[in-house]
Amino acid sequence: MKKAKLAVWKFTSCDGCQLSLLDCEDELLQLAEVVDIAYFKEASSREVAGPYDLSLVEGSITTADEKQRIREVRRQSRALVTIGACATAGGIQALRNFADVEEFMAVVYAQPETIATLETSTPISAHVAVDFELQGCPINKRQLLEVISALLHQRPPQVPAHSVCIECKLRGNVCVWVARGTPCMGPVTHAGCGALCPSYDRGCYGCYGPKENPNTESLCDWWQGELEADRVTVIENLRNFNAGAPAFERESRRQLGGAGQEQSDDPE
């Protein structure tokens, strides 16, 4: 039986989501029995030319070269899945979208004129059509295996759309918000981490991005009205790994009294 061809691509990112795939260990060996891992720079120097049945894409678009390269990846891929906060929401580097990137470069680099970058960091979906987005920073390896299996068998991935609060309930956690008055992003954050931070009496940081239909405005108004959280605390919780996710970006701009701006190209 002919194996499906899998490719894994990296754009601007830390490689953590690719490492989540390598961390599958025994499952990865089983995957290799049915899938030809044709392109995966993190794991092998072997390169097999496309087209590819499935491409996994990590990282955001931050340079003009990447804007061209992602279109070529899309052209070669029957199905394209973005993995992680960088690919799905622009990543931590999307913090540049709220400031002057020229000023950042002048502070960080001795010769900023040598740096070639775009003013914004944008998700893959802002540039090409995406078949599925798997959120997380980093992603959940079991969710990744489910997505790979589903796409290769041409069925919808069974990845829960509920919030981290449900994971807290399943673990029997005492709510840090109710019991301790700790601001927590759990009610608006996508499940996948197993409620890691609340399990250690910390508020959720929103690593898995917005859940389905998040009400971030109500959440932040409640923090300020009932928990007496200041505006800085609210904005810091919204602007982290998924700062560029529309639901989080809009609310952080509302907190500052400004409207959000569209920072994307038309998907091809």
C-alpha positions as CSV (number, residue, x, y, z in Angstrom):
1,M,0.0,0.0,0.0
2,K,1.3,3.4,-1.0
3,K,2.1,5.6,2.1
4,A,0.7,9.1,2.4
5,K,3.4,11.8,2.3
6,L,3.7,14.0,5.3
7,A,5.7,17.2,5.4
8,V,6.5,19.4,8.4
9,W,7.5,23.1,7.8
10,K,9.0,25.7,10.0
11,F,8.4,29.5,9.8
12,T,9.1,32.0,12.6
13,S,8.9,30.0,15.8
14,C,10.8,28.3,18.6
15,D,10.4,24.7,17.2
16,G,8.5,23.6,20.3
17,C,5.5,22.3,18.4
18,Q,7.7,20.2,16.1
19,L,9.4,18.8,19.2
20,S,5.9,17.8,20.4
21,L,5.7,15.6,17.4
22,L,9.1,14.1,18.1
23,D,8.0,13.6,21.7
24,C,5.3,11.1,20.5
25,E,8.1,8.5,20.6
26,D,6.4,5.1,20.2
27,E,3.4,6.6,18.5
28,L,5.8,8.3,16.0
29,L,7.3,4.9,15.1
30,Q,3.8,3.6,14.5
31,L,3.0,6.6,12.4
32,A,6.1,6.0,10.3
33,E,4.7,2.6,9.4
34,V,1.8,4.1,7.5
35,V,3.1,7.6,6.6
36,D,6.1,8.6,4.6
37,I,7.7,11.5,6.6
38,A,8.9,13.1,3.4
39,Y,10.1,16.5,4.7
40,F,10.9,17.3,8.4
41,K,14.1,19.3,8.9
42,E,13.9,19.1,12.7
43,A,14.2,15.3,12.5
44,S,16.0,14.4,9.3
45,S,18.0,15.9,6.4
46,R,16.1,13.7,4.0
47,E,13.9,15.6,1.5
48,V,11.3,14.1,-0.8
49,A,9.8,16.4,-3.4
50,G,6.1,17.2,-3.2
51,P,3.2,17.2,-3.7
52,Y,2.3,16.2,-0.1
53,D,-0.8,14.6,1.3
54,L,-0.6,16.5,4.5
55,S,1.6,19.5,5.6
56,L,2.0,20.5,9.2
57,V,3.1,24.1,9.5
58,E,4.7,25.7,12.6
59,G,5.5,29.4,13.0
60,S,4.1,32.8,12.0
61,I,4.7,35.0,8.9
62,T,7.2,37.7,9.8
63,T,9.2,38.3,6.6
64,A,8.5,39.0,3.0
65,D,10.3,35.7,2.1
66,E,8.0,33.7,4.4
67,K,4.9,35.3,2.6
68,Q,6.2,33.8,-0.6
69,R,7.3,30.5,0.9
70,I,4.0,29.7,2.6
71,R,2.2,30.1,-0.8
72,E,4.5,27.5,-2.3
73,V,3.9,25.1,0.7
74,R,0.1,25.5,0.2
75,R,0.4,24.8,-3.5
76,Q,2.2,21.5,-2.8
77,S,-0.2,20.3,0.0
78,R,-3.5,18.5,-0.4
79,A,-4.2,19.4,3.2
80,L,-2.5,22.0,5.4
81,V,-2.7,22.1,9.2
82,T,-1.2,24.9,11.3
83,I,0.2,23.8,14.7
84,G,0.8,26.0,17.7
85,A,0.2,29.6,18.8
86,C,2.7,31.1,16.3
87,A,1.0,29.5,13.3
88,T,-2.6,30.0,14.5
89,A,-2.3,33.4,16.1
90,G,1.0,35.0,15.3
91,G,2.7,33.8,18.5
92,I,4.5,35.8,21.2
93,Q,6.2,37.8,18.3
94,A,2.7,39.3,17.5
95,L,3.3,41.7,20.4
96,R,5.1,43.8,17.8
97,N,1.6,44.3,16.2
98,F,0.8,46.7,19.1
99,A,3.9,48.8,18.9
100,D,6.5,50.3,16.6
101,V,8.7,47.5,15.2
102,E,11.4,50.0,14.2
103,E,11.7,51.1,17.8
104,F,12.0,47.5,18.9
105,M,14.8,46.8,16.4
106,A,16.7,49.9,17.4
107,V,16.6,48.8,21.1
108,V,17.5,45.2,20.5
109,Y,20.0,45.2,17.6
110,A,23.3,47.0,17.2
111,Q,22.7,47.3,13.5
112,P,18.9,47.3,12.9
113,E,19.4,48.3,9.3
114,T,20.5,44.7,8.6
115,I,17.2,43.2,9.9
116,A,14.6,42.3,7.2
117,T,11.2,42.0,8.8
118,L,7.6,42.9,8.4
119,E,5.9,45.3,10.7
120,T,3.5,42.6,12.0
121,S,3.6,38.9,12.8
122,T,0.6,37.1,11.3
123,P,-0.9,33.6,11.4
124,I,-0.7,31.3,8.4
125,S,-4.4,31.7,7.8
126,A,-3.9,35.4,7.0
127,H,-2.0,34.3,3.8
128,V,-3.3,31.0,2.6
129,A,-6.3,28.7,3.1
130,V,-5.9,26.4,6.1
131,D,-7.7,23.0,6.6
132,F,-7.4,22.9,10.3
133,E,-5.8,24.9,13.1
134,L,-4.4,23.1,16.2
135,Q,-3.9,25.5,19.0
136,G,-1.4,25.4,21.9
137,C,2.0,26.6,23.1
138,P,3.2,24.0,22.6
139,I,0.5,21.8,21.1
140,N,-0.9,18.6,22.8
141,K,0.8,15.6,21.1
142,R,-2.3,13.4,21.4
143,Q,-4.4,16.1,19.8
144,L,-1.8,16.3,17.0
145,L,-1.9,12.5,16.4
146,E,-5.7,12.7,16.2
147,V,-5.5,15.5,13.7
148,I,-3.0,13.6,11.5
149,S,-5.1,10.5,11.6
150,A,-8.3,12.4,10.8
151,L,-6.9,14.3,7.9
152,L,-5.3,11.3,6.3
153,H,-8.6,9.4,6.6
154,Q,-10.5,12.5,5.3
155,R,-12.7,12.8,8.4
156,P,-13.2,15.8,10.8
157,P,-10.7,15.8,13.7
158,Q,-12.2,15.1,17.1
159,V,-10.5,17.9,19.1
160,P,-12.6,19.3,22.0
161,A,-13.7,22.9,21.6
162,H,-14.6,23.4,25.2
163,S,-12.7,25.6,27.7
164,V,-10.0,24.8,30.3
165,C,-12.7,25.1,33.0
166,I,-14.0,21.7,31.8
167,E,-10.6,20.2,32.3
168,C,-10.4,21.7,35.8
169,K,-13.7,20.0,36.6
170,L,-12.5,16.7,35.2
171,R,-9.4,16.9,37.4
172,G,-11.4,17.9,40.5
173,N,-9.6,21.2,40.8
174,V,-10.8,23.9,43.2
175,C,-11.5,27.0,41.1
176,V,-8.6,29.5,41.7
177,W,-11.0,32.3,40.6
178,V,-13.7,31.5,43.1
179,A,-11.5,30.2,46.0
180,R,-8.6,32.7,45.7
181,G,-9.8,35.6,43.6
182,T,-7.1,34.9,41.0
183,P,-7.7,36.2,37.5
184,C,-7.8,33.2,35.3
185,M,-8.1,32.9,31.5
186,G,-9.6,29.4,31.8
187,P,-13.2,30.4,30.9
188,V,-12.2,31.7,27.4
189,T,-9.2,29.4,26.7
190,H,-9.3,26.3,24.5
191,A,-8.7,23.0,26.3
192,G,-5.7,20.9,25.7
193,C,-3.2,21.5,28.5
194,G,-5.1,19.4,31.1
195,A,-5.6,22.5,33.2
196,L,-1.9,22.5,34.1
197,C,-1.6,25.9,35.7
198,P,-4.8,25.8,37.8
199,S,-3.7,22.4,39.0
200,Y,-0.8,24.2,40.8
201,D,-3.0,27.0,42.1
202,R,-2.1,29.5,39.3
203,G,-4.5,31.2,36.9
204,C,-4.6,30.0,33.3
205,Y,-2.3,32.0,31.0
206,G,-4.3,31.2,27.8
207,C,-1.6,29.2,26.2
208,Y,-4.1,27.3,24.0
209,G,-5.7,30.4,22.6
210,P,-9.4,31.3,22.5
211,K,-12.0,28.6,22.8
212,E,-15.1,28.4,20.6
213,N,-17.1,31.6,21.0
214,P,-15.2,33.2,23.9
215,N,-16.8,36.1,25.8
216,T,-13.6,38.0,26.6
217,E,-15.3,41.3,27.2
218,S,-17.5,39.9,29.9
219,L,-14.5,38.0,31.5
220,C,-12.4,41.2,31.7
221,D,-15.3,43.3,33.0
222,W,-15.8,40.7,35.7
223,W,-12.2,40.7,36.7
224,Q,-12.2,44.5,37.0
225,G,-15.6,44.7,38.7
226,E,-15.5,41.7,41.1
227,L,-11.8,40.9,41.5
228,E,-10.6,44.6,41.3
229,A,-8.0,43.6,38.8
230,D,-6.3,46.7,37.3
231,R,-6.1,47.3,33.5
232,V,-2.4,46.3,33.3
233,T,-3.2,42.9,34.8
234,V,-6.0,42.4,32.3
235,I,-3.9,43.4,29.3
236,E,-1.0,41.3,30.4
237,N,-3.2,38.2,30.5
238,L,-4.6,39.0,27.0
239,R,-1.2,39.8,25.4
240,N,1.0,36.7,25.7
241,F,1.4,33.7,23.5
242,N,-1.8,34.3,21.6
243,A,-1.8,38.1,21.6
244,G,-2.7,38.2,18.0
245,A,-5.7,35.9,18.2
246,P,-8.7,38.1,17.2
247,A,-10.7,37.6,20.4
248,F,-7.8,38.4,22.6
249,E,-6.5,41.3,20.4
250,R,-9.9,43.0,20.2
251,E,-10.4,42.9,23.9
252,S,-6.9,44.2,24.7
253,R,-7.4,47.1,22.3
254,R,-10.8,47.8,23.9
255,Q,-9.1,48.0,27.3
256,L,-6.9,50.7,25.9
257,G,-9.9,52.5,24.3
258,G,-8.8,51.7,20.7
259,A,-10.3,49.7,18.0
260,G,-8.5,46.6,16.5
261,Q,-6.9,46.8,13.1
262,E,-6.9,44.2,10.5
263,Q,-3.4,42.9,9.9
264,S,-3.8,40.3,7.2
265,D,-3.7,39.5,3.5
266,D,-6.6,37.9,1.7
267,P,-6.2,34.1,1.9
268,E,-5.5,32.5,-1.4
